[in-house]
Amino acid sequence: MPFLKNSWEVDEHTIYGRYDLVYDGKTPPKLLEYNADTPTGLLEAAVIQWQWLQDYNARREGSLTSSTPSTND
């Protein structure tokens, strides 16, 4: 951990990335890929996934039907 501590203390440049995982609840998670090649990674991880969560929850509650356009279609 000395490397991480030093990096934090000297305020190294931040690199954003996204891990894409698959998990079935039975076996350990499997890494599909790591994406850090575009500046949209942070947007995907924050804004788009938030919208997906809202759509997912609405579908579970029954307020979003299969005919309603969503980011999950």
All heavy atoms as a GROMACS GRO file, in nm:
protein
  594
    1MET      N    1   0.079  -0.120   0.000
    1MET     CA    2   0.000   0.000   0.000
    1MET      C    3   0.084   0.129   0.000
    1MET      O    4   0.028   0.235  -0.016
    1MET     CB    5  -0.095   0.000   0.117
    1MET     CG    6  -0.202  -0.106   0.109
    1MET     SD    7  -0.297  -0.091  -0.040
    1MET     CE    8  -0.458  -0.110   0.021
    2PRO      N    9   0.214   0.122   0.018
    2PRO     CA   10   0.293   0.245   0.016
    2PRO      C   11   0.279   0.320  -0.116
    2PRO      O   12   0.276   0.443  -0.118
    2PRO     CB   13   0.437   0.198   0.037
    2PRO     CG   14   0.425   0.067   0.106
    2PRO     CD   15   0.298   0.006   0.054
    3PHE      N   16   0.266   0.247  -0.227
    3PHE     CA   17   0.250   0.312  -0.357
    3PHE      C   18   0.122   0.394  -0.362
    3PHE      O   19   0.121   0.509  -0.406
    3PHE     CB   20   0.250   0.207  -0.468
    3PHE     CG   21   0.224   0.265  -0.604
    3PHE    CD1   22   0.324   0.333  -0.673
    3PHE    CD2   23   0.099   0.256  -0.662
    3PHE    CE1   24   0.300   0.388  -0.798
    3PHE    CE2   25   0.074   0.311  -0.786
    3PHE     CZ   26   0.176   0.378  -0.855
    4LEU      N   27   0.012   0.336  -0.314
    4LEU     CA   28  -0.116   0.407  -0.314
    4LEU      C   29  -0.111   0.528  -0.221
    4LEU      O   30  -0.161   0.636  -0.256
    4LEU     CB   31  -0.229   0.314  -0.272
    4LEU     CG   32  -0.262   0.202  -0.368
    4LEU    CD1   33  -0.368   0.112  -0.308
    4LEU    CD2   34  -0.305   0.254  -0.502
    5LYS      N   35  -0.052   0.509  -0.105
    5LYS     CA   36  -0.042   0.620  -0.009
    5LYS      C   37   0.038   0.735  -0.068
    5LYS      O   38  -0.002   0.851  -0.060
    5LYS     CB   39   0.022   0.570   0.121
    5LYS     CG   40   0.029   0.673   0.230
    5LYS     CD   41   0.086   0.611   0.358
    5LYS     CE   42   0.082   0.708   0.471
    5LYS     NZ   43   0.202   0.784   0.489
    6ASN      N   44   0.151   0.703  -0.130
    6ASN     CA   45   0.234   0.806  -0.191
    6ASN      C   46   0.160   0.877  -0.305
    6ASN      O   47   0.165   0.999  -0.318
    6ASN     CB   48   0.365   0.746  -0.241
    6ASN     CG   49   0.456   0.852  -0.300
    6ASN    OD1   50   0.495   0.945  -0.231
    6ASN    ND2   51   0.487   0.838  -0.427
    7SER      N   52   0.091   0.800  -0.387
    7SER     CA   53   0.016   0.858  -0.498
    7SER      C   54  -0.089   0.956  -0.447
    7SER      O   55  -0.108   1.064  -0.504
    7SER     CB   56  -0.051   0.747  -0.580
    7SER     OG   57  -0.130   0.801  -0.682
    8TRP      N   58  -0.156   0.919  -0.339
    8TRP     CA   59  -0.257   1.007  -0.280
    8TRP      C   60  -0.193   1.134  -0.225
    8TRP      O   61  -0.241   1.244  -0.246
    8TRP     CB   62  -0.330   0.932  -0.169
    8TRP     CG   63  -0.437   1.012  -0.103
    8TRP    CD1   64  -0.424   1.090   0.008
    8TRP    CD2   65  -0.572   1.026  -0.145
    8TRP    NE1   66  -0.543   1.150   0.039
    8TRP    CE2   67  -0.636   1.112  -0.054
    8TRP    CE3   68  -0.646   0.972  -0.249
    8TRP    CZ2   69  -0.770   1.145  -0.065
    8TRP    CZ3   70  -0.780   1.006  -0.259
    8TRP    CH2   71  -0.839   1.091  -0.169
    9GLU      N   72  -0.083   1.118  -0.155
    9GLU     CA   73  -0.018   1.232  -0.090
    9GLU      C   74   0.041   1.332  -0.189
    9GLU      O   75   0.040   1.452  -0.164
    9GLU     CB   76   0.089   1.182   0.006
    9GLU     CG   77   0.030   1.117   0.130
    9GLU     CD   78   0.133   1.052   0.218
    9GLU    OE1   79   0.251   1.042   0.179
    9GLU    OE2   80   0.094   1.009   0.328
   10VAL      N   81   0.092   1.285  -0.303
   10VAL     CA   82   0.151   1.377  -0.401
   10VAL      C   83   0.048   1.422  -0.505
   10VAL      O   84   0.080   1.494  -0.597
   10VAL     CB   85   0.275   1.318  -0.470
   10VAL    CG1   86   0.384   1.291  -0.370
   10VAL    CG2   87   0.241   1.195  -0.551
   11ASP      N   88  -0.078   1.378  -0.487
   11ASP     CA   89  -0.189   1.418  -0.573
   11ASP      C   90  -0.161   1.386  -0.721
   11ASP      O   91  -0.164   1.473  -0.808
   11ASP     CB   92  -0.220   1.567  -0.556
   11ASP     CG   93  -0.357   1.604  -0.612
   11ASP    OD1   94  -0.443   1.515  -0.624
   11ASP    OD2   95  -0.376   1.723  -0.643
   12GLU      N   96  -0.135   1.258  -0.747
   12GLU     CA   97  -0.113   1.212  -0.884
   12GLU      C   98  -0.236   1.243  -0.970
   12GLU      O   99  -0.346   1.262  -0.919
   12GLU     CB  100  -0.089   1.060  -0.885
   12GLU     CG  101   0.034   1.016  -0.812
   12GLU     CD  102   0.160   1.032  -0.893
   12GLU    OE1  103   0.155   1.075  -1.010
   12GLU    OE2  104   0.267   1.001  -0.837
   13HIS      N  105  -0.216   1.244  -1.100
   13HIS     CA  106  -0.328   1.265  -1.192
   13HIS      C  107  -0.429   1.152  -1.178
   13HIS      O  108  -0.392   1.038  -1.156
   13HIS     CB  109  -0.278   1.271  -1.336
   13HIS     CG  110  -0.195   1.391  -1.365
   13HIS    ND1  111  -0.249   1.516  -1.381
   13HIS    CD2  112  -0.063   1.407  -1.378
   13HIS    CE1  113  -0.153   1.603  -1.404
   13HIS    NE2  114  -0.037   1.538  -1.403
   14THR      N  115  -0.555   1.185  -1.192
   14THR     CA  116  -0.661   1.087  -1.180
   14THR      C  117  -0.693   1.028  -1.317
   14THR      O  118  -0.705   1.101  -1.416
   14THR     CB  119  -0.788   1.152  -1.122
   14THR    OG1  120  -0.755   1.210  -0.997
   14THR    CG2  121  -0.898   1.052  -1.104
   15ILE      N  122  -0.706   0.898  -1.321
   15ILE     CA  123  -0.746   0.828  -1.444
   15ILE      C  124  -0.878   0.759  -1.415
   15ILE      O  125  -0.891   0.685  -1.318
   15ILE     CB  126  -0.640   0.725  -1.486
   15ILE    CG1  127  -0.508   0.794  -1.515
   15ILE    CG2  128  -0.688   0.645  -1.607
   15ILE    CD1  129  -0.394   0.699  -1.544
   16TYR      N  130  -0.977   0.787  -1.498
   16TYR     CA  131  -1.107   0.724  -1.480
   16TYR      C  132  -1.117   0.601  -1.568
   16TYR      O  133  -1.071   0.601  -1.682
   16TYR     CB  134  -1.221   0.821  -1.518
   16TYR     CG  135  -1.232   0.938  -1.426
   16TYR    CD1  136  -1.174   1.059  -1.456
   16TYR    CD2  137  -1.300   0.925  -1.306
   16TYR    CE1  138  -1.184   1.168  -1.370
   16TYR    CE2  139  -1.310   1.031  -1.218
   16TYR     CZ  140  -1.252   1.152  -1.252
   16TYR     OH  141  -1.262   1.257  -1.166
   17GLY      N  142  -1.180   0.501  -1.518
   17GLY     CA  143  -1.202   0.381  -1.595
   17GLY      C  144  -1.326   0.309  -1.544
   17GLY      O  145  -1.383   0.346  -1.442
   18ARG      N  146  -1.365   0.208  -1.618
   18ARG     CA  147  -1.484   0.132  -1.582
   18ARG      C  148  -1.455  -0.016  -1.599
   18ARG      O  149  -1.405  -0.059  -1.702
   18ARG     CB  150  -1.600   0.173  -1.671
   18ARG     CG  151  -1.730   0.104  -1.636
   18ARG     CD  152  -1.840   0.129  -1.740
   18ARG     NE  153  -1.816   0.047  -1.857
   18ARG     CZ  154  -1.816   0.094  -1.982
   18ARG    NH1  155  -1.838   0.220  -2.006
   18ARG    NH2  156  -1.793   0.013  -2.084
   19TYR      N  157  -1.487  -0.093  -1.496
   19TYR     CA  158  -1.477  -0.238  -1.506
   19TYR      C  159  -1.614  -0.291  -1.547
   19TYR      O  160  -1.715  -0.258  -1.485
   19TYR     CB  161  -1.439  -0.299  -1.371
   19TYR     CG  162  -1.298  -0.271  -1.328
   19TYR    CD1  163  -1.269  -0.166  -1.241
   19TYR    CD2  164  -1.193  -0.350  -1.374
   19TYR    CE1  165  -1.139  -0.141  -1.201
   19TYR    CE2  166  -1.063  -0.325  -1.333
   19TYR     CZ  167  -1.036  -0.221  -1.248
   19TYR     OH  168  -0.908  -0.196  -1.208
   20ASP      N  169  -1.618  -0.374  -1.650
   20ASP     CA  170  -1.741  -0.442  -1.688
   20ASP      C  171  -1.734  -0.584  -1.635
   20ASP      O  172  -1.644  -0.661  -1.671
   20ASP     CB  173  -1.758  -0.443  -1.840
   20ASP     CG  174  -1.785  -0.306  -1.897
   20ASP    OD1  175  -1.831  -0.219  -1.820
   20ASP    OD2  176  -1.761  -0.284  -2.016
   21LEU      N  177  -1.827  -0.616  -1.547
   21LEU     CA  178  -1.829  -0.747  -1.482
   21LEU      C  179  -1.959  -0.819  -1.512
   21LEU      O  180  -2.060  -0.756  -1.541
   21LEU     CB  181  -1.817  -0.731  -1.330
   21LEU     CG  182  -1.697  -0.652  -1.278
   21LEU    CD1  183  -1.717  -0.620  -1.131
   21LEU    CD2  184  -1.570  -0.730  -1.298
   22VAL      N  185  -1.956  -0.950  -1.501
   22VAL     CA  186  -2.077  -1.030  -1.507
   22VAL      C  187  -2.081  -1.112  -1.378
   22VAL      O  188  -1.979  -1.161  -1.331
   22VAL     CB  189  -2.082  -1.120  -1.633
   22VAL    CG1  190  -1.970  -1.221  -1.633
   22VAL    CG2  191  -2.217  -1.188  -1.645
   23TYR      N  192  -2.200  -1.119  -1.318
   23TYR     CA  193  -2.215  -1.190  -1.191
   23TYR      C  194  -2.350  -1.257  -1.188
   23TYR      O  195  -2.454  -1.193  -1.208
   23TYR     CB  196  -2.202  -1.091  -1.075
   23TYR     CG  197  -2.218  -1.152  -0.938
   23TYR    CD1  198  -2.130  -1.250  -0.893
   23TYR    CD2  199  -2.319  -1.112  -0.854
   23TYR    CE1  200  -2.144  -1.305  -0.767
   23TYR    CE2  201  -2.333  -1.167  -0.728
   23TYR     CZ  202  -2.246  -1.263  -0.685
   23TYR     OH  203  -2.260  -1.317  -0.560
   24ASP      N  204  -2.352  -1.389  -1.165
   24ASP     CA  205  -2.478  -1.462  -1.164
   24ASP      C  206  -2.528  -1.494  -1.023
   24ASP      O  207  -2.630  -1.557  -1.005
   24ASP     CB  208  -2.466  -1.592  -1.245
   24ASP     CG  209  -2.364  -1.690  -1.188
   24ASP    OD1  210  -2.311  -1.665  -1.078
   24ASP    OD2  211  -2.338  -1.792  -1.254
   25GLY      N  212  -2.456  -1.449  -0.920
   25GLY     CA  213  -2.497  -1.471  -0.783
   25GLY      C  214  -2.454  -1.607  -0.729
   25GLY      O  215  -2.475  -1.636  -0.612
   26LYS      N  216  -2.399  -1.691  -0.814
   26LYS     CA  217  -2.357  -1.825  -0.771
   26LYS      C  218  -2.206  -1.842  -0.777
   26LYS      O  219  -2.147  -1.902  -0.690
   26LYS     CB  220  -2.424  -1.930  -0.859
   26LYS     CG  221  -2.575  -1.928  -0.851
   26LYS     CD  222  -2.635  -2.025  -0.950
   26LYS     CE  223  -2.786  -2.006  -0.953
   26LYS     NZ  224  -2.847  -2.068  -1.068
   27THR      N  225  -2.146  -1.791  -0.883
   27THR     CA  226  -2.002  -1.804  -0.901
   27THR      C  227  -1.936  -1.668  -0.880
   27THR      O  228  -2.005  -1.565  -0.880
   27THR     CB  229  -1.970  -1.856  -1.042
   27THR    OG1  230  -2.025  -1.765  -1.139
   27THR    CG2  231  -2.029  -1.994  -1.064
   28PRO      N  232  -1.806  -1.665  -0.861
   28PRO     CA  233  -1.739  -1.535  -0.843
   28PRO      C  234  -1.759  -1.444  -0.965
   28PRO      O  235  -1.776  -1.494  -1.077
   28PRO     CB  236  -1.591  -1.573  -0.828
   28PRO     CG  237  -1.592  -1.714  -0.782
   28PRO     CD  238  -1.711  -1.776  -0.847
   29PRO      N  239  -1.760  -1.312  -0.944
   29PRO     CA  240  -1.773  -1.221  -1.059
   29PRO      C  241  -1.661  -1.245  -1.160
   29PRO      O  242  -1.550  -1.282  -1.124
   29PRO     CB  243  -1.760  -1.082  -0.996
   29PRO     CG  244  -1.790  -1.102  -0.852
   29PRO     CD  245  -1.746  -1.241  -0.819
   30LYS      N  246  -1.694  -1.223  -1.287
   30LYS     CA  247  -1.597  -1.240  -1.394
   30LYS      C  248  -1.576  -1.106  -1.462
   30LYS      O  249  -1.672  -1.038  -1.499
   30LYS     CB  250  -1.648  -1.342  -1.496
   30LYS     CG  251  -1.555  -1.365  -1.612
   30LYS     CD  252  -1.611  -1.466  -1.709
   30LYS     CE  253  -1.521  -1.480  -1.829
   30LYS     NZ  254  -1.578  -1.571  -1.928
   31LEU      N  255  -1.450  -1.067  -1.478
   31LEU     CA  256  -1.416  -0.943  -1.546
   31LEU      C  257  -1.430  -0.963  -1.696
   31LEU      O  258  -1.367  -1.051  -1.753
   31LEU     CB  259  -1.273  -0.899  -1.512
   31LEU     CG  260  -1.220  -0.776  -1.585
   31LEU    CD1  261  -1.300  -0.651  -1.547
   31LEU    CD2  262  -1.072  -0.756  -1.555
   32LEU      N  263  -1.514  -0.882  -1.760
   32LEU     CA  264  -1.529  -0.888  -1.905
   32LEU      C  265  -1.428  -0.797  -1.973
   32LEU      O  266  -1.364  -0.835  -2.070
   32LEU     CB  267  -1.671  -0.847  -1.947
   32LEU     CG  268  -1.783  -0.936  -1.895
   32LEU    CD1  269  -1.918  -0.880  -1.937
   32LEU    CD2  270  -1.765  -1.079  -1.944
   33GLU      N  271  -1.417  -0.674  -1.923
   33GLU     CA  272  -1.319  -0.580  -1.978
   33GLU      C  273  -1.303  -0.461  -1.886
   33GLU      O  274  -1.385  -0.437  -1.799
   33GLU     CB  275  -1.360  -0.533  -2.118
   33GLU     CG  276  -1.488  -0.452  -2.121
   33GLU     CD  277  -1.526  -0.406  -2.261
   33GLU    OE1  278  -1.438  -0.397  -2.348
   33GLU    OE2  279  -1.644  -0.380  -2.282
   34TYR      N  280  -1.195  -0.388  -1.908
   34TYR     CA  281  -1.171  -0.263  -1.838
   34TYR      C  282  -1.162  -0.153  -1.943
   34TYR      O  283  -1.086  -0.165  -2.038
   34TYR     CB  284  -1.040  -0.270  -1.758
   34TYR     CG  285  -1.002  -0.138  -1.697
   34TYR    CD1  286  -1.075  -0.086  -1.591
   34TYR    CD2  287  -0.895  -0.064  -1.745
   34TYR    CE1  288  -1.042   0.036  -1.535
   34TYR    CE2  289  -0.861   0.057  -1.690
   34TYR     CZ  290  -0.935   0.107  -1.585
   34TYR     OH  291  -0.902   0.228  -1.530
   35ASN      N  292  -1.243  -0.050  -1.929
   35ASN     CA  293  -1.247   0.060  -2.025
   35ASN      C  294  -1.196   0.188  -1.961
   35ASN      O  295  -1.252   0.236  -1.863
   35ASN     CB  296  -1.390   0.086  -2.074
   35ASN     CG  297  -1.443  -0.027  -2.157
   35ASN    OD1  298  -1.378  -0.069  -2.252
   35ASN    ND2  299  -1.558  -0.079  -2.122
   36ALA      N  300  -1.091   0.244  -2.017
   36ALA     CA  301  -1.039   0.373  -1.972
   36ALA      C  302  -0.991   0.451  -2.093
   36ALA      O  303  -0.905   0.536  -2.082
   36ALA     CB  304  -0.927   0.353  -1.873
   37ASP      N  305  -1.050   0.422  -2.208
   37ASP     CA  306  -0.999   0.481  -2.332
   37ASP      C  307  -1.075   0.604  -2.379
   37ASP      O  308  -1.033   0.669  -2.474
   37ASP     CB  309  -0.998   0.376  -2.443
   37ASP     CG  310  -1.134   0.311  -2.465
   37ASP    OD1  311  -1.223   0.332  -2.382
   37ASP    OD2  312  -1.150   0.239  -2.564
   38THR      N  313  -1.185   0.636  -2.316
   38THR     CA  314  -1.260   0.754  -2.359
   38THR      C  315  -1.301   0.837  -2.239
   38THR      O  316  -1.318   0.784  -2.129
   38THR     CB  317  -1.389   0.716  -2.436
   38THR    OG1  318  -1.476   0.648  -2.348
   38THR    CG2  319  -1.359   0.628  -2.556
   39PRO      N  320  -1.319   0.968  -2.256
   39PRO     CA  321  -1.362   1.052  -2.145
   39PRO      C  322  -1.508   1.031  -2.108
   39PRO      O  323  -1.556   1.087  -2.013
   39PRO     CB  324  -1.338   1.195  -2.197
   39PRO     CG  325  -1.343   1.183  -2.344
   39PRO     CD  326  -1.291   1.046  -2.376
   40THR      N  327  -1.582   0.948  -2.185
   40THR     CA  328  -1.723   0.925  -2.153
   40THR      C  329  -1.740   0.821  -2.043
   40THR      O  330  -1.850   0.797  -1.998
   40THR     CB  331  -1.800   0.879  -2.278
   40THR    OG1  332  -1.744   0.756  -2.324
   40THR    CG2  333  -1.796   0.983  -2.386
   41GLY      N  334  -1.631   0.759  -1.998
   41GLY     CA  335  -1.642   0.657  -1.895
   41GLY      C  336  -1.711   0.708  -1.770
   41GLY      O  337  -1.795   0.640  -1.714
   42LEU      N  338  -1.679   0.828  -1.727
   42LEU     CA  339  -1.742   0.884  -1.609
   42LEU      C  340  -1.890   0.911  -1.635
   42LEU      O  341  -1.975   0.885  -1.550
   42LEU     CB  342  -1.672   1.012  -1.566
   42LEU     CG  343  -1.720   1.075  -1.436
   42LEU    CD1  344  -1.707   0.976  -1.320
   42LEU    CD2  345  -1.643   1.201  -1.405
   43LEU      N  346  -1.923   0.959  -1.756
   43LEU     CA  347  -2.063   0.982  -1.791
   43LEU      C  348  -2.141   0.850  -1.788
   43LEU      O  349  -2.250   0.842  -1.731
   43LEU     CB  350  -2.073   1.046  -1.930
   43LEU     CG  351  -2.215   1.075  -1.979
   43LEU    CD1  352  -2.280   1.181  -1.892
   43LEU    CD2  353  -2.213   1.117  -2.124
   44GLU      N  354  -2.084   0.747  -1.846
   44GLU     CA  355  -2.152   0.616  -1.846
   44GLU      C  356  -2.173   0.566  -1.705
   44GLU      O  357  -2.280   0.515  -1.672
   44GLU     CB  358  -2.068   0.515  -1.924
   44GLU     CG  359  -2.063   0.541  -2.072
   44GLU     CD  360  -1.966   0.448  -2.142
   44GLU    OE1  361  -1.916   0.353  -2.078
   44GLU    OE2  362  -1.938   0.471  -2.260
   45ALA      N  363  -2.074   0.582  -1.622
   45ALA     CA  364  -2.082   0.529  -1.487
   45ALA      C  365  -2.177   0.608  -1.398
   45ALA      O  366  -2.230   0.554  -1.303
   45ALA     CB  367  -1.943   0.527  -1.424
   46ALA      N  368  -2.200   0.732  -1.428
   46ALA     CA  369  -2.283   0.815  -1.340
   46ALA      C  370  -2.421   0.840  -1.399
   46ALA      O  371  -2.520   0.788  -1.351
   46ALA     CB  372  -2.212   0.948  -1.312
   47VAL      N  373  -2.427   0.918  -1.504
   47VAL     CA  374  -2.556   0.964  -1.557
   47VAL      C  375  -2.636   0.851  -1.621
   47VAL      O  376  -2.753   0.830  -1.588
   47VAL     CB  377  -2.533   1.078  -1.659
   47VAL    CG1  378  -2.664   1.122  -1.720
   47VAL    CG2  379  -2.463   1.194  -1.591
   48ILE      N  380  -2.576   0.778  -1.711
   48ILE     CA  381  -2.650   0.677  -1.785
   48ILE      C  382  -2.693   0.563  -1.694
   48ILE      O  383  -2.806   0.515  -1.702
   48ILE     CB  384  -2.566   0.626  -1.904
   48ILE    CG1  385  -2.545   0.742  -2.002
   48ILE    CG2  386  -2.632   0.508  -1.972
   48ILE    CD1  387  -2.445   0.716  -2.110
   49GLN      N  388  -2.607   0.518  -1.604
   49GLN     CA  389  -2.645   0.410  -1.514
   49GLN      C  390  -2.750   0.456  -1.414
   49GLN      O  391  -2.833   0.376  -1.370
   49GLN     CB  392  -2.522   0.354  -1.444
   49GLN     CG  393  -2.437   0.274  -1.540
   49GLN     CD  394  -2.322   0.202  -1.473
   49GLN    OE1  395  -2.320   0.186  -1.351
   49GLN    NE2  396  -2.228   0.158  -1.551
   50TRP      N  397  -2.751   0.583  -1.378
   50TRP     CA  398  -2.856   0.635  -1.290
   50TRP      C  399  -2.991   0.626  -1.362
   50TRP      O  400  -3.090   0.583  -1.303
   50TRP     CB  401  -2.827   0.778  -1.250
   50TRP     CG  402  -2.937   0.837  -1.166
   50TRP    CD1  403  -3.031   0.928  -1.204
   50TRP    CD2  404  -2.968   0.805  -1.031
   50TRP    NE1  405  -3.117   0.955  -1.102
   50TRP    CE2  406  -3.080   0.880  -0.993
   50TRP    CE3  407  -2.910   0.720  -0.937
   50TRP    CZ2  408  -3.137   0.872  -0.866
   50TRP    CZ3  409  -2.966   0.714  -0.811
   50TRP    CH2  410  -3.078   0.789  -0.778
   51GLN      N  411  -2.995   0.663  -1.489
   51GLN     CA  412  -3.120   0.654  -1.565
   51GLN      C  413  -3.164   0.509  -1.578
   51GLN      O  414  -3.282   0.478  -1.565
   51GLN     CB  415  -3.104   0.716  -1.704
   51GLN     CG  416  -3.232   0.716  -1.786
   51GLN     CD  417  -3.342   0.797  -1.722
   51GLN    OE1  418  -3.322   0.911  -1.686
   51GLN    NE2  419  -3.459   0.738  -1.707
   52TRP      N  420  -3.068   0.419  -1.601
   52TRP     CA  421  -3.102   0.277  -1.609
   52TRP      C  422  -3.164   0.229  -1.478
   52TRP      O  423  -3.263   0.157  -1.478
   52TRP     CB  424  -2.977   0.195  -1.641
   52TRP     CG  425  -3.003   0.048  -1.636
   52TRP    CD1  426  -3.050  -0.030  -1.736
   52TRP    CD2  427  -2.988  -0.038  -1.523
   52TRP    NE1  428  -3.064  -0.159  -1.693
   52TRP    CE2  429  -3.027  -0.167  -1.563
   52TRP    CE3  430  -2.945  -0.017  -1.392
   52TRP    CZ2  431  -3.024  -0.275  -1.475
   52TRP    CZ3  432  -2.942  -0.126  -1.306
   52TRP    CH2  433  -2.982  -0.254  -1.349
   53LEU      N  434  -3.106   0.271  -1.365
   53LEU     CA  435  -3.159   0.231  -1.235
   53LEU      C  436  -3.301   0.283  -1.216
   53LEU      O  437  -3.389   0.210  -1.167
   53LEU     CB  438  -3.069   0.283  -1.123
   53LEU     CG  439  -3.118   0.255  -0.980
   53LEU    CD1  440  -3.122   0.106  -0.953
   53LEU    CD2  441  -3.028   0.327  -0.880
   54GLN      N  442  -3.326   0.407  -1.256
   54GLN     CA  443  -3.461   0.463  -1.243
   54GLN      C  444  -3.561   0.382  -1.327
   54GLN      O  445  -3.671   0.352  -1.283
   54GLN     CB  446  -3.462   0.610  -1.286
   54GLN     CG  447  -3.375   0.699  -1.200
   54GLN     CD  448  -3.415   0.695  -1.053
   54GLN    OE1  449  -3.530   0.716  -1.018
   54GLN    NE2  450  -3.319   0.667  -0.967
   55ASP      N  451  -3.523   0.349  -1.451
   55ASP     CA  452  -3.609   0.269  -1.537
   55ASP      C  453  -3.632   0.130  -1.479
   55ASP      O  454  -3.743   0.078  -1.479
   55ASP     CB  455  -3.549   0.254  -1.677
   55ASP     CG  456  -3.552   0.384  -1.756
   55ASP    OD1  457  -3.618   0.480  -1.711
   55ASP    OD2  458  -3.488   0.388  -1.862
   56TYR      N  459  -3.526   0.070  -1.427
   56TYR     CA  460  -3.535  -0.063  -1.368
   56TYR      C  461  -3.633  -0.063  -1.250
   56TYR      O  462  -3.720  -0.147  -1.240
   56TYR     CB  463  -3.397  -0.109  -1.324
   56TYR     CG  464  -3.397  -0.240  -1.249
   56TYR    CD1  465  -3.405  -0.360  -1.317
   56TYR    CD2  466  -3.389  -0.242  -1.110
   56TYR    CE1  467  -3.406  -0.480  -1.248
   56TYR    CE2  468  -3.389  -0.361  -1.040
   56TYR     CZ  469  -3.398  -0.481  -1.110
   56TYR     OH  470  -3.399  -0.600  -1.041
   57ASN      N  471  -3.617   0.035  -1.162
   57ASN     CA  472  -3.706   0.043  -1.045
   57ASN      C  473  -3.850   0.071  -1.087
   57ASN      O  474  -3.943   0.015  -1.029
   57ASN     CB  475  -3.657   0.150  -0.948
   57ASN     CG  476  -3.533   0.107  -0.873
   57ASN    OD1  477  -3.508  -0.013  -0.858
   57ASN    ND2  478  -3.454   0.201  -0.828
   58ALA      N  479  -3.869   0.154  -1.187
   58ALA     CA  480  -4.004   0.184  -1.234
   58ALA      C  481  -4.069   0.059  -1.292
   58ALA      O  482  -4.188   0.033  -1.271
   58ALA     CB  483  -4.001   0.295  -1.338
   59ARG      N  484  -3.993  -0.020  -1.366
   59ARG     CA  485  -4.048  -0.145  -1.422
   59ARG      C  486  -4.085  -0.241  -1.310
   59ARG      O  487  -4.187  -0.308  -1.317
   59ARG     CB  488  -3.947  -0.210  -1.515
   59ARG     CG  489  -3.947  -0.147  -1.651
   59ARG     CD  490  -3.929  -0.253  -1.761
   59ARG     NE  491  -3.955  -0.190  -1.890
   59ARG     CZ  492  -3.860  -0.152  -1.974
   59ARG    NH1  493  -3.734  -0.170  -1.944
   59ARG    NH2  494  -3.891  -0.097  -2.088
   60ARG      N  495  -4.001  -0.249  -1.207
   60ARG     CA  496  -4.031  -0.339  -1.094
   60ARG      C  497  -4.158  -0.296  -1.023
   60ARG      O  498  -4.234  -0.380  -0.976
   60ARG     CB  499  -3.915  -0.340  -0.995
   60ARG     CG  500  -3.799  -0.424  -1.042
   60ARG     CD  501  -3.688  -0.433  -0.942
   60ARG     NE  502  -3.737  -0.485  -0.815
   60ARG     CZ  503  -3.676  -0.465  -0.699
   60ARG    NH1  504  -3.567  -0.395  -0.693
   60ARG    NH2  505  -3.725  -0.515  -0.588
   61GLU      N  506  -4.182  -0.164  -1.016
   61GLU     CA  507  -4.301  -0.112  -0.948
   61GLU      C  508  -4.423  -0.113  -1.040
   61GLU      O  509  -4.533  -0.084  -0.997
   61GLU     CB  510  -4.274   0.030  -0.900
   61GLU     CG  511  -4.167   0.038  -0.793
   61GLU     CD  512  -4.121   0.180  -0.767
   61GLU    OE1  513  -4.173   0.274  -0.832
   61GLU    OE2  514  -4.032   0.197  -0.683
   62GLY      N  515  -4.401  -0.138  -1.170
   62GLY     CA  516  -4.511  -0.143  -1.264
   62GLY      C  517  -4.548  -0.010  -1.325
   62GLY      O  518  -4.646   0.000  -1.398
   63SER      N  519  -4.472   0.097  -1.298
   63SER     CA  520  -4.506   0.227  -1.354
   63SER      C  521  -4.441   0.252  -1.488
   63SER      O  522  -4.467   0.351  -1.554
   63SER     CB  523  -4.469   0.339  -1.256
   63SER     OG  524  -4.331   0.336  -1.228
   64LEU      N  525  -4.357   0.160  -1.534
   64LEU     CA  526  -4.294   0.171  -1.665
   64LEU      C  527  -4.326   0.041  -1.738
   64LEU      O  528  -4.288  -0.066  -1.695
   64LEU     CB  529  -4.142   0.189  -1.651
   64LEU     CG  530  -4.064   0.214  -1.779
   64LEU    CD1  531  -4.100   0.352  -1.835
   64LEU    CD2  532  -3.916   0.208  -1.752
   65THR      N  533  -4.399   0.051  -1.846
   65THR     CA  534  -4.439  -0.069  -1.920
   65THR      C  535  -4.340  -0.096  -2.032
   65THR      O  536  -4.256  -0.013  -2.064
   65THR     CB  537  -4.579  -0.051  -1.980
   65THR    OG1  538  -4.574   0.054  -2.077
   65THR    CG2  539  -4.680  -0.016  -1.872
   66SER      N  540  -4.354  -0.210  -2.096
   66SER     CA  541  -4.264  -0.246  -2.205
   66SER      C  542  -4.281  -0.154  -2.326
   66SER      O  543  -4.194  -0.146  -2.410
   66SER     CB  544  -4.286  -0.391  -2.247
   66SER     OG  545  -4.419  -0.410  -2.290
   67SER      N  546  -4.392  -0.083  -2.335
   67SER     CA  547  -4.413   0.009  -2.446
   67SER      C  548  -4.358   0.150  -2.418
   67SER      O  549  -4.355   0.235  -2.506
   67SER     CB  550  -4.561   0.020  -2.482
   67SER     OG  551  -4.632   0.072  -2.371
   68THR      N  552  -4.316   0.175  -2.295
   68THR     CA  553  -4.259   0.305  -2.259
   68THR      C  554  -4.112   0.309  -2.300
   68THR      O  555  -4.036   0.221  -2.260
   68THR     CB  556  -4.270   0.329  -2.107
   68THR    OG1  557  -4.404   0.312  -2.066
   68THR    CG2  558  -4.219   0.468  -2.070
   69PRO      N  559  -4.072   0.409  -2.379
   69PRO     CA  560  -3.931   0.417  -2.417
   69PRO      C  561  -3.843   0.437  -2.293
   69PRO      O  562  -3.880   0.506  -2.200
   69PRO     CB  563  -3.923   0.543  -2.506
   69PRO     CG  564  -4.064   0.574  -2.542
   69PRO     CD  565  -4.150   0.516  -2.435
   70SER      N  566  -3.729   0.370  -2.293
   70SER     CA  567  -3.635   0.386  -2.184
   70SER      C  568  -3.494   0.362  -2.234
   70SER      O  569  -3.473   0.314  -2.344
   70SER     CB  570  -3.667   0.288  -2.071
   70SER     OG  571  -3.627   0.158  -2.107
   71THR      N  572  -3.397   0.393  -2.150
   71THR     CA  573  -3.257   0.371  -2.187
   71THR      C  574  -3.222   0.224  -2.182
   71THR      O  575  -3.116   0.184  -2.221
   71THR     CB  576  -3.164   0.448  -2.093
   71THR    OG1  577  -3.192   0.408  -1.959
   71THR    CG2  578  -3.183   0.597  -2.108
   72ASN      N  579  -3.311   0.142  -2.131
   72ASN     CA  580  -3.284  -0.001  -2.116
   72ASN      C  581  -3.336  -0.080  -2.236
   72ASN      O  582  -3.325  -0.201  -2.238
   72ASN     CB  583  -3.347  -0.051  -1.987
   72ASN     CG  584  -3.276  -0.169  -1.930
   72ASN    OD1  585  -3.158  -0.188  -1.958
   72ASN    ND2  586  -3.346  -0.247  -1.850
   73ASP      N  587  -3.396  -0.013  -2.334
   73ASP     CA  588  -3.451  -0.083  -2.452
   73ASP      C  589  -3.347  -0.099  -2.559
   73ASP      O  590  -3.255  -0.029  -2.572
   73ASP     CB  591  -3.571  -0.007  -2.507
   73ASP     CG  592  -3.689  -0.013  -2.412
   73ASP    OD1  593  -3.697  -0.110  -2.333
   73ASP    OD2  594  -3.772   0.078  -2.415
   0.00000   0.00000   0.00000
